[in-house]
Amino acid sequence: MVSHIDMRLEGDCMSKPITIHQAAEKAQQLEFINQLIESYPHQIQDSEISVISSLMAKLSGDIAVFLIEEINKSAEVMG
């Protein structure tokens, strides 16, 4: 059983739970950002790295929280 871990960024603790469709959209956005970084690594300015990494942390954190909550729901049903 996975314990609940809140991976949301500070200041975002009041955000509403996301749906499976929103989690999928965030995952696609994260994949797109990764593809851009991989395709154009030398065209990203140093000042943009911080913004990009913050966005990636937010997207992946929201997805992780969603998945952990879903795992916990499944564990409650089964156990």
N, C-alpha and C positions, 0 to 999 in steps of 0.2 A: 504494500500500500504506500502510495506517495503522500507525504505530508504537504499541506498547503504552504506554498512559498509565494509571497507577493513580490514579483520582480518588476513591478511598475516603477518608473522613474519618480524621484521625489517631486512633489507638487502635482502628481497625477493620481494620487491615492483615491480620489473621489470618482474616478472614471467608472462608467457603467460596464457590466460584463458584455463581452462581444459574442456575436453569433458565430456559428460554424462558417457561414458565408463570409463574414467579416474576417475571420481568421484566415480563410483561404485567400482572400484578397490581399491581406497584409503579407502573407507568405509569397504571393506572386510579386508584390512590390519589392520585397526583400530580395527575391531572386533577380529581378530586373536591375536593382542597384548593384548587386554583385556582378552581374554580367557587364554592366557599364564600367565598373572598376577594373575588371579583368581585361576588357577590350581596349580601354583608354587609360592605362595606369599613369602615363606621363603627362596627361592633359589635365589632371586634377591638381588644383592649386593647394598649397599647404593650408590656407585659410578654409578651404572647402572640406578638408579631411575631418575636422572637428564636427562640422554640421552633418556630414554624411554619417559619421560614426554615431552621433546622437540619434539620428533618424533610424539607423539600423538597430540600435539598442532598444528604441521605443517599439519598433515593429516586432522584433524578436521577443521582447519582454511580454508584449500583449499576447502573442501566439503561445508562449510558454505558459502564461497564467491560464489561458483558455484550456490548453491541453491538460495541465495539472488538475484543473477543476473537473474536466470531463473524466479523467482517470479516477478521481476521488468519487464522482457520482457512480461510475461503473463498479467500483469496489464496494460501495455501500449497497448497491442492488444485489451484488453477488454474495456479499458476506454478512 
